[in-house]
Amino acid sequence: MAWGKHTTLFPQVSLVLLGGIIFAGTFLGYWSARKFVLSEDGCVDSGIAQFVKWTLRLIGIVSILQAPEVKQEWKSMAAKI
């Protein structure tokens, strides 16, 4: 019997790892929101809320610009210059 990577276990292991990463991200996001966004009385701090708003906008813009169609448009526009 040879020791090494078993290709039959790869999909199951990758699903378990992906689930663990998603679960950890969800927990850390919930914990950080409870820790940093909410004040002592349970109200949302306006400065942190604005920071989160602009951060999510920036992530959205970067995600859109990473799309293959958008990259192709940028390349074609740069070639015209």
N, C-alpha and C positions, 0 to 999 in steps of 0.2 A: 504494500500500500504506500503510495506516494503522499508526502505531506506538502501541502501548498494551498493555493486558492481553489476553492470549490465553486465552480460557476453556478451550481444549482442553489447555493445559499445567498448569492449576491443580491437578488431582488428582495428577499426577506430582510436581510441585514440593512440594506439601504432604506427600506420602508421604516424599520424600527429607528434608525438614526434620524431620518427626516422627521418622524413623529416626535422624537425626543427634542430635536432642535426647535420645532414649532411649539411644543409645550413649554420649553424653557423660555423662548421668546415671549410667549403669551404671559407667562408668570412674571418675567422681568418687566414687561411693559405695564402690567397691572400694578405691580409693586412700586415701580418708579412713578407712575401717575398718582398713586395714593400717597407716596412719600413727598414728591416735589411739586405736584400741580395743585393739590388741595391744601388749603390752609388749616389751621387748628380747628376752626369752627365748621369746616366742611365746605366752605365756599371756594370757588376757583380763583386763584391769584391771577390778576389780569396780565401782569408782565410775563409770567410763565406761559399763559394761554397764547399771547401774541408770539412768543418764541416758538411754541409748538406749531402754531398756524403757519408761520413763515418757513419753518423747517419742513413741514409736510408739503407746502407749495414747492420748495426747492427739490425735494425728492420726486415729486410729480413731474417737474420740468425735466430733471435729469432722466427719469424713466422714459418720458416721451422722446427725448433726444437720442436715447439708446436704441430706439426701434430701427430695424433694418431699412424701412422705407424712408425714414427721416434722414438716416445716414446717407442713403443714395441721393436724396434731394440735395443735401449739403455738398456732396461730391460733385454733382452736376452743376450746382451754382458756382462752386469754386473753379470748375473747369472753364466756365464762361468768362471769368474775370481776367 
